[in-house]
Amino acid sequence: MQIGKDHNAEYILSSAKKGEMVTTKYYICHRSGMYKEDVDSGYARKRKLKSQGTCKLNFNCTSTIKCRVLNNCKHEVEFIKTHYGHQCDIQHLKISNTNSVEIASKLVAGVSKQRYS
């Protein structure tokens, strides 16, 4: 989603409602929600938590996107840009597979981490 890329934020589809004339999709900031220490099966996680910690805030961020798609393919978007309880830090953004491969190949080729960032 371009809005998220422009603001160093990511949004995930929270819910959707489909009607006869309009489909409404609700997106929330990916930092919203509670960190789950245990997986659903009740067993402890096999992997350790990352060094920068979880991206989850243990509460909901106020930044949301509401997208209405009308049958005539017209889009109406309501965007609340203000984030609550966190900065839009890049360490909590996901890296696409394409970018990950590009970064790995440059590091293997000898480009220093400082020069690449």
DRENKERO-143921 format. One record per residue: y, x, z of N, C-alpha, C, O in turn. Coordinates in steps of 0.2 Angstrom, whole numbers, padded with zeros to 4 digits, always signed. Layout:
YXZYXZYXZYXZ...
***
This chain:
-0006+0004+0000+0000+0000+0000+0006+0004+0000+0007+0009+0004+0011+0004-0005+0016+0008-0006+0021+0008+0000+0024+0013+0002+0022+0002+0003+0027+0001+0009+0024+0006+0014+0029+0010+0017+0018+0006+0016+0016+0011+0021+0017+0018+0020+0019+0022+0024+0016+0020+0013+0017+0027+0011+0024+0029+0012+0025+0035+0014+0028+0024+0010+0036+0026+0011+0038+0027+0018+0043+0030+0019+0034+0024+0023+0037+0024+0030+0032+0028+0034+0032+0027+0040+0027+0032+0032+0022+0036+0036+0019+0031+0040+0018+0033+0046+0016+0026+0038+0013+0021+0042+0007+0018+0037+0007+0018+0031+0002+0015+0040-0004+0012+0037-0004+0005+0040-0003+0004+0045-0006+0001+0035-0007-0006+0037-0014-0009+0035-0017-0007+0030-0017-0012+0040-0024-0015+0039-0024-0023+0038-0020-0026+0042-0028-0025+0034-0029-0033+0034-0031-0036+0040-0037-0034+0042-0027-0040+0043-0029-0043+0050-0033-0049+0049-0038-0051+0052-0030-0053+0044-0033-0060+0043-0030-0062+0036-0025-0060+0034-0033-0067+0034-0031-0071+0028-0032-0078+0028-0037-0080+0031-0028-0082+0025-0029-0089+0025-0028-0091+0017-0023-0090+0014-0033-0095+0015-0033-0097+0008-0032-0104+0007-0036-0108+0010-0027-0107+0004-0026-0114+0003-0026-0115-0004-0028-0111-0008-0025-0122-0006-0025-0124-0013-0020-0120-0017-0021-0119-0023-0014-0120-0015-0008-0117-0019-0006-0110-0017-0003-0107-0021-0008-0108-0011-0006-0101-0009-0011-0098-0005-0015-0101-0001-0011-0091-0005-0016-0087-0001-0011-0083+0003-0007-0079+0000-0012-0083+0010-0008-0079+0014-0012-0073+0017-0017-0075+0020-0009-0067+0017-0013-0061+0020-0008-0058+0025-0002-0057+0024-0011-0057+0031-0007-0054+0037-0010-0047+0038-0016-0045+0039-0005-0042+0037-0007-0035+0038-0004-0032+0045+0002-0034+0046-0007-0028+0049-0004-0025+0055-0004-0018+0055-0008-0015+0051+0000-0015+0059+0000-0008+0059-0007-0005+0061-0010-0008+0066-0009+0000+0058-0016+0003+0060-0017+0006+0067-0022+0007+0069-0011+0007+0070-0011+0009+0077-0012+0004+0082-0013+0005+0088-0011-0003+0080-0012-0008+0085-0019-0009+0087-0024-0007+0083-0020-0011+0093-0027-0013+0096-0029-0008+0101-0025-0004+0103-0035-0010+0103-0038-0006+0109-0043-0001+0107-0046-0002+0102-0043+0005+0110-0048+0010+0109-0054+0008+0112-0054+0007+0118-0060+0008+0108-0066+0007+0111-0070+0013+0112-0072+0017+0108-0071+0014+0119-0074+0020+0121-0082+0020+0119-0084+0025+0118-0085+0014+0120-0092+0014+0118-0092+0009+0112-0088+0005+0111-0097+0011+0108-0099+0007+0102-0102+0000+0105-0104+0000+0110-0102-0004+0100-0105-0011+0102-0112-0011+0105-0114-0015+0109-0116-0006+0103-0123-0006+0106-0123-0004+0113-0129-0005+0116-0118-0002+0116-0118+0000+0123-0119+0007+0124-0119+0009+0130-0121+0011+0119-0122+0018+0120-0116+0022+0119-0111+0020+0116-0115+0028+0123-0110+0032+0122-0109+0035+0115-0114+0035+0111-0103+0036+0113-0102+0039+0106-0105+0046+0106-0105+0050+0110-0107+0047+0100-0110+0054+0098-0105+0059+0097-0106+0065+0098-0100+0057+0094-0094+0062+0092-0089+0062+0097-0088+0057+0100-0086+0068+0098-0080+0068+0103-0074+0066+0100-0073+0065+0094-0069+0064+0104-0063+0061+0102-0059+0067+0099-0060+0073+0102-0055+0066+0094-0051+0071+0091-0046+0074+0095-0044+0071+0100-0044+0080+0094-0040+0084+0098-0033+0080+0099-0030+0081+0105-0030+0077+0094-0024+0074+0095-0025+0067+0098-0020+0063+0099-0031+0065+0100-0032+0058+0103-0033+0053+0098-0033+0054+0092-0034+0047+0101-0035+0041+0097-0029+0039+0094-0023+0040+0097-0029+0035+0088-0023+0032+0085-0021+0026+0088-0016+0023+0087-0026+0023+0092-0025+0016+0095-0020+0016+0100-0020+0021+0104-0016+0011+0101-0011+0011+0106-0013+0008+0113-0009+0008+0118-0018+0004+0112-0020-0001+0118-0015-0007+0119-0015-0010+0124-0011-0008+0114-0007-0014+0113-0005-0015+0106-0007-0011+0102-0002-0020+0104+0000-0021+0097+0007-0019+0095+0011-0020+0099+0007-0015+0090+0013-0013+0087+0017-0019+0084+0013-0024+0081+0023-0019+0083+0027-0025+0081+0027-0025+0073+0029-0030+0070+0026-0020+0070+0027-0019+0063+0021-0023+0059+0015-0021+0060+0023-0028+0055+0018-0032+0051+0020-0033+0044+0026-0032+0043+0016-0035+0040+0017-0038+0033+0014-0044+0032+0008-0045+0034+0017-0049+0030+0015-0056+0028+0016-0056+0021+0021-0056+0018+0010-0057+0017+0011-0058+0010+0008-0065+0008+0002-0066+0009+0012-0068+0004+0010-0075+0002+0009-0074-0006+0014-0072-0009+0003-0076-0009+0002-0076-0016+0001-0083-0018-0003-0086-0016+0006-0085-0022+0006-0092-0025+0002-0092-0031+0000-0087-0034-0001-0098-0033-0005-0099-0039-0002-0096-0045-0006-0094-0050+0005-0096-0046+0008-0094-0052+0009-0086-0051+0013-0083-0055+0005-0083-0047+0005-0076-0046+0011-0073-0043+0012-0067-0044+0016-0077-0041+0022-0075-0038+0020-0072-0031+0016-0076-0027+0023-0067-0028+0022-0064-0022+0028-0065-0018+0033-0063-0020+0027-0067-0011+0032-0067-0006+0030-0063-0001+0025-0064+0002+0034-0058+0001+0032-0053+0006+0038-0053+0012+0044-0053+0011+0035-0053+0018+0039-0053+0024+0037-0047+0028+0031-0046+0030+0042-0042+0028+0040-0035+0031+0044-0034+0037+0050-0034+0037+0041-0033+0043+0044-0031+0049+0043-0023+0050+0037-0021+0051+0048-0020+0049+0048-0012+0048+0047-0009+0055+0045-0003+0055+0050-0012+0060+0051-0009+0067+0044-0008+0070+0041-0013+0071+0043-0002+0072+0037+0000+0076+0038+0000+0083+0044+0002+0085+0034-0002+0087+0035-0002+0094+0030+0002+0098+0024+0001+0097+0032+0007+0102+0027+0010+0106+0025+0017+0103+0021+0020+0106+0027+0018+0097+0025+0025+0094+0029+0027+0088+0033+0023+0086+0029+0033+0087+0033+0036+0081+0028+0035+0075+0022+0035+0076+0030+0036+0069+0026+0036+0063+0024+0043+0062+0027+0046+0057+0020+0046+0066+0017+0053+0065+0012+0053+0060+0008+0049+0060+0012+0059+0056+0007+0060+0051+0001+0062+0054-0004+0061+0050+0000+0064+0060-0007+0066+0062-0011+0060+0063-0017+0061+0064-0009+0054+0063-0013+0048+0064-0014+0045+0057-0017+0039+0057-0012+0047+0052-0013+0044+0045-0019+0047+0042-0021+0053+0043-0022+0043+0038-0029+0045+0035-0027+0048+0029-0022+0047+0025-0031+0053+0027-0030+0057+0021-0035+0054+0016-0041+0053+0017-0032+0053+0010-0037+0050+0004-0042+0056+0002-0041+0061+0003-0047+0053-0001-0052+0058-0003-0050+0063-0008-0051+0069-0008-0045+0061-0013-0042+0065-0018-0038+0070-0014-0039+0076-0016-0034+0069-0010-0030+0073-0006-0034+0078-0002-0032+0084-0002-0039+0076+0001-0044+0080+0005-0047+0085+0001-0047+0091+0003-0049+0084-0005-0052+0088-0010-0047+0093-0012-0049+0099-0012-0041+0091-0013-0036+0096-0016-0034+0101-0010-0033+0107-0012-0033+0098-0004-0032+0103+0001-0037+0108+0003-0036+0114+0003-0043+0106+0003-0049+0110+0004-0050+0115-0002-0051+0121+0000-0048+0114-0008-0049+0118-0013-0043+0124-0013-0044+0130-0014-0037+0122-0011-0032+0126-0010-0033+0131-0004-0032+0137-0004-0036+0129+0001-0038+0133+0007-0043+0138+0005-0043+0144+0008-0048+0136+0002-0053+0140-0001-0051+0145-0005-0053+0151-0005-0046+0144-0009-0042+0148-0014-0038+0153-0011-0036+0158-0014-0037+0152-0004-0033+0157+0000-0026+0155+0001-0022+0159+0004-0024+0149+0000-0017+0147+0001-0017+0146+0009-0021+0143+0012-0012+0149+0012-0011+0148+0020-0010+0141+0022-0006+0137+0018-0012+0140+0028-0010+0133+0030-0003+0132+0031+0000+0126+0029+0001+0137+0033+0008+0136+0034+0012+0135+0027+0016+0131+0026+0009+0138+0022+0012+0138+0015+0011+0131+0012+0015+0128+0008+0005+0128+0013+0003+0122+0010+0006+0116+0014+0008+0111+0010+0008+0116+0020+0011+0111+0023+0018+0111+0022+0022+0106+0024
***
